[in-house]
């Protein structure tokens, strides 16, 4: 017991079947060809919407996957949040750890001493970031550093001047376990011959790999006590934190800043989170996602224009039907509703098929990429170029919902003008040449 507008609108979506029935009953051929062409345009519009929706879901899922993969690799070296102690007072680290440990969101903490330095071996020299750590506490806040490719983190002991290098940094220097490298401090020593740089020889005790090129090629780890002795007042001292939820890091950082600023000896500490340290990269990723969303939305918009063309041809083909309905008492709004139902139903079909296809592809992206690589004989992500050998995907319900609603709205808007034109058709004019 549906309203007749919905029944007629749904019947018009089966134009090909109706045309075949008409041919069997009357032997008409011209009408059949015309309706077949309308059916072809309808199918093309539905397929275009489905293709656009599926492509948008897959692309956004892959971009989310890349963002998550890079973020996780960053956080294997970085901490969720860190507290910087101005003046390099290593003696204040214990007080900071005790105070931040009272926060419910803080699960672990570890001290660090950080400074810029030069590293040299066999005539090669590079600028690097040196981080002094406590090898017993560091694995609590940095999982990637604890898993060394070779060597042991426990080799970092006070006064032993051992060093752990990133994989790419060790490769560039040609260094391996047991080799000697030289660190050069930024400040020099004033002597009779002028200012000479301060040098210290370190022994390579381990090599780590975080999977992130920036850190694997520019980061070296030594013991915090050795870093304090070597860098003196040139180093930055602080505490690294691991939180129960890294997504809440900005909020927790602000709360900790408020708490620490109320302590007499900790008023000038600086609290920052992982998103602040990498805000430029994450901002660039968000811009890319927005641009990809806009670009791929144009595919759905083109398919919506196909809906407009299909409805215009349908209105032209159904002029006689419209005139008969008007003479039987159908209002203009009812005529408009018939063609809105027809276009909206085709749009819903396209969105439904597109969502199903997009979710299936995004959920099985590894199998799809393996099939494409086998079919075309090339590797999408060569191991020698990229640090990941698979295409990551992070399917999010919010993205699927947003894409589906946007496609439905575009499909509905595409039906308005042809439907309005159909409702303005006068019966006498439509029946003049019937």
LOSEMAR-894301 format. One record per residue (C-alpha): x, y, z. Coordinates in steps of 0.2 Angstrom, whole numbers, padded with zeros to 4 digits, always signed. Example, Ala and Ser with C-alpha at 12.3 -4.5 7.8 and 13.67 -1.06 7.14 Angstrom:
+0062-0022+0039 +0068-0005+0036 
END
This chain:
+0000+0000+0000 +0013+0013-0006 +0009+0030-0012 +0006+0030-0031 +0021+0042-0033 +0033+0029-0026 +0025+0015-0036 +0027+0024-0052 +0044+0031-0048 +0050+0013-0044 +0042+0007-0060 +0051+0020-0071 +0068+0013-0064 +0063-0003-0073 +0061+0005-0090 +0070-0009-0100 +0058-0022-0093 +0043-0011-0097 +0049-0008-0114 +0051-0026-0118 +0033-0029-0112 +0027-0015-0123 +0036-0022-0138 +0028-0039-0135 +0011-0031-0134 +0012-0018-0148 +0027-0023-0158 +0035-0006-0156 +0054-0005-0160 +0058+0013-0158 +0051+0014-0140 +0061-0001-0136 +0078+0007-0142 +0074+0023-0133 +0070+0015-0117 +0085+0004-0118 +0096+0019-0120 +0088+0027-0105 +0091+0011-0095 +0109+0011-0101 +0111+0029-0095 +0103+0024-0078 +0115+0010-0076 +0130+0021-0080 +0124+0034-0067 +0122+0020-0054 +0139+0013-0058 +0147+0030-0058 +0141+0033-0041 +0146+0016-0034 +0163+0018-0042 +0165+0035-0034 +0160+0030-0017 +0170+0014-0017 +0186+0024-0023 +0184+0037-0010 +0182+0024+0004 +0197+0015-0001 +0208+0030-0004 +0204+0038+0013 +0206+0021+0022 +0224+0019+0014 +0228+0037+0019 +0222+0033+0037 +0232+0018+0036 +0248+0027+0031 +0245+0040+0044 +0243+0027+0058 +0258+0017+0052 +0270+0032+0052 +0263+0038+0068 +0266+0021+0077 +0283+0021+0070 +0286+0039+0076 +0280+0034+0094 +0291+0019+0094 +0305+0032+0096 +0296+0047+0103 +0286+0048+0119 +0268+0052+0121 +0272+0067+0130 +0288+0075+0138 +0292+0087+0152 +0307+0099+0148 +0317+0106+0163 +0325+0123+0159 +0343+0125+0164 +0347+0106+0162 +0345+0102+0181 +0346+0083+0181 +0343+0083+0200 +0325+0089+0197 +0321+0074+0186 +0316+0063+0201 +0304+0077+0208 +0296+0078+0191 +0294+0059+0189 +0286+0058+0206 +0274+0072+0203 +0268+0067+0185 +0267+0049+0191 +0252+0054+0202 +0242+0058+0186 +0230+0044+0181 +0234+0045+0163 +0253+0043+0165 +0258+0024+0165 +0277+0026+0165 +0291+0039+0164 +0310+0040+0160 +0323+0053+0161 +0332+0059+0146 +0347+0071+0141 +0346+0078+0123 +0359+0088+0113 +0364+0091+0095 +0381+0084+0091 +0393+0079+0076 +0398+0061+0074 +0413+0055+0064 +0421+0039+0059 +0434+0036+0045 +0433+0054+0039 +0414+0054+0038 +0405+0067+0048 +0387+0069+0051 +0376+0080+0062 +0365+0070+0073 +0353+0071+0088 +0361+0062+0104 +0349+0056+0117 +0355+0051+0134 +0344+0038+0142 +0342+0027+0157 +0343+0009+0149 +0332+0002+0163 +0318+0015+0162 +0318+0019+0143 +0310+0003+0137 +0295+0008+0148 +0291+0023+0136 +0299+0019+0120 +0296+0001+0113 +0305+0003+0097 +0322+0007+0105 +0321-0008+0117 +0320-0020+0102 +0338-0018+0095 +0343-0026+0078 +0360-0031+0086 +0368-0028+0103 +0360-0025+0120 +0353-0009+0127 +0361-0014+0144 +0378-0010+0137 +0374+0008+0140 +0382+0010+0157 +0389+0026+0166 +0407+0030+0162 +0408+0016+0149 +0404+0028+0134 +0395+0016+0124 +0383+0021+0110 +0368+0014+0101 +0366+0020+0083 +0351+0020+0071 +0351+0007+0057 +0353+0020+0043 +0366+0030+0053 +0377+0015+0056 +0376+0010+0038 +0381+0028+0032 +0396+0027+0044 +0400+0009+0040 +0400+0006+0059 +0395-0011+0067 +0396-0018+0085 +0412-0014+0093 +0418-0001+0081 +0424+0016+0088 +0415+0033+0083 +0419+0050+0089 +0406+0063+0096 +0410+0081+0094 +0401+0093+0106 +0394+0110+0100 +0405+0120+0112 +0424+0120+0112 +0438+0122+0124 +0448+0138+0125 +0467+0135+0125 +0483+0143+0120 +0479+0138+0102 +0462+0145+0102 +0445+0137+0103 +0446+0118+0100 +0431+0106+0099 +0428+0094+0113 +0429+0076+0107 +0425+0060+0115 +0427+0042+0108 +0412+0030+0110 +0411+0012+0106 +0396+0005+0096 +0386-0006+0108 +0370-0008+0098 +0360-0004+0083 +0341-0001+0083 +0328+0001+0069 +0312+0010+0072 +0306+0009+0053 +0306+0028+0052 +0320+0035+0041 +0321+0052+0051 +0326+0044+0067 +0335+0029+0060 +0347+0040+0051 +0349+0055+0064 +0347+0047+0082 +0360+0040+0093 +0358+0034+0111 +0370+0035+0126 +0369+0034+0144 +0361+0049+0153 +0376+0051+0165 +0388+0051+0150 +0378+0063+0141 +0378+0075+0156 +0397+0074+0158 +0400+0076+0139 +0388+0090+0134 +0388+0099+0151 +0376+0114+0151 +0373+0112+0132 +0360+0098+0134 +0341+0098+0137 +0336+0088+0152 +0318+0081+0154 +0306+0067+0157 +0298+0056+0144 +0280+0050+0147 +0270+0035+0141 +0251+0038+0143 +0236+0026+0143 +0229+0034+0128 +0240+0043+0116 +0225+0052+0108 +0222+0061+0124 +0240+0067+0124 +0236+0086+0121 +0224+0086+0135 +0235+0077+0147 +0249+0088+0143 +0239+0104+0147 +0234+0096+0163 +0252+0092+0168 +0258+0109+0164 +0245+0116+0176 +0249+0104+0190 +0268+0107+0188 +0267+0126+0187 +0259+0126+0204 +0275+0117+0212 +0288+0130+0219 +0303+0122+0210 +0294+0117+0194 +0286+0133+0188 +0296+0135+0172 +0295+0117+0165 +0288+0115+0148 +0276+0101+0144 +0273+0096+0126 +0265+0081+0117 +0269+0070+0102 +0257+0080+0091 +0265+0096+0094 +0283+0089+0090 +0276+0083+0073 +0262+0096+0070 +0269+0101+0052 +0268+0083+0046 +0251+0079+0053 +0244+0096+0046 +0251+0091+0029 +0243+0074+0030 +0226+0082+0035 +0227+0094+0020 +0231+0080+0008 +0216+0070+0015 +0204+0085+0012 +0211+0088-0006 +0209+0069-0010 +0191+0070-0003 +0187+0085-0014 +0195+0077-0030 +0187+0060-0028 +0170+0069-0024 +0170+0075-0042 +0168+0057-0048 +0152+0056-0038 +0147+0073-0045 +0150+0068-0063 +0139+0052-0059 +0126+0064-0052 +0126+0074-0068 +0122+0057-0077 +0107+0056-0066 +0101+0073-0072 +0103+0068-0091 +0094+0051-0087 +0080+0060-0079 +0078+0073-0093 +0077+0060-0106 +0064+0050-0095 +0054+0066-0093 +0054+0068-0112 +0050+0050-0115 +0035+0051-0102 +0027+0067-0108 +0011+0057-0112 +0011+0048-0095 +0013+0065-0086 -0001+0073-0096 -0013+0059-0092 -0008+0059-0073 -0011+0078-0073 -0029+0076-0082 -0033+0063-0069 -0030+0076-0055 -0012+0073-0050 -0004+0089-0043 +0012+0096-0048 +0021+0091-0032 +0016+0073-0036 +0023+0073-0053 +0039+0080-0046 +0039+0067-0032 +0038+0053-0045 +0055+0058-0054 +0063+0062-0037 +0059+0044-0032 +0066+0037-0048 +0083+0047-0047 +0084+0045-0028 +0082+0026-0029 +0095+0024-0042 +0107+0035-0031 +0103+0024-0016 +0107+0009-0026 +0124+0016-0032 +0128+0022-0014 +0124+0004-0007 +0134-0005-0020 +0149+0008-0018 +0149+0006+0001 +0149-0013+0000 +0163-0013-0013 +0173+0000-0004 +0172-0009+0013 +0177-0026+0005 +0192-0019-0004 +0198-0008+0010 +0196-0023+0022 +0206-0034+0011 +0218-0022+0003 +0233-0034+0005 +0224-0048-0005 +0219-0035-0018 +0236-0028-0020 +0244-0045-0021 +0232-0049-0035 +0236-0033-0044 +0255-0036-0042 +0253-0054-0049 +0242-0048-0064 +0254-0034-0069 +0270-0041-0063 +0277-0026-0052 +0278-0022-0034 +0268-0008-0028 +0280-0004-0013 +0297-0011-0016 +0307-0015+0000 +0322-0007-0006 +0314+0010-0008 +0300+0011+0005 +0301+0006+0024 +0285-0004+0023 +0282-0018+0011 +0263-0018+0012 +0249-0006+0009 +0241-0001+0026 +0222+0002+0027 +0213+0009+0042 +0194+0008+0038 +0184+0020+0049 +0165+0020+0051 +0165+0039+0052 +0172+0040+0035 +0160+0028+0027 +0145+0037+0035 +0151+0054+0029 +0155+0048+0011 +0138+0038+0010 +0128+0053+0016 +0137+0065+0005 +0134+0054-0011 +0115+0052-0006 +0113+0071-0004 +0122+0074-0021 +0110+0061-0029 +0095+0069-0022 +0100+0087-0028 +0103+0080-0045 +0085+0075-0046 +0077+0092-0042 +0079+0101-0058 +0073+0088-0070 +0058+0084-0058 +0054+0102-0057 +0053+0103-0076 +0042+0088-0077 +0030+0096-0064 +0029+0112-0075 +0023+0102-0090 +0006+0107-0097 -0006+0092-0102 -0012+0101-0117 +0005+0104-0124 +0011+0087-0120 -0004+0078-0129 -0004+0090-0144 +0007+0078-0155 +0002+0061-0146 
END
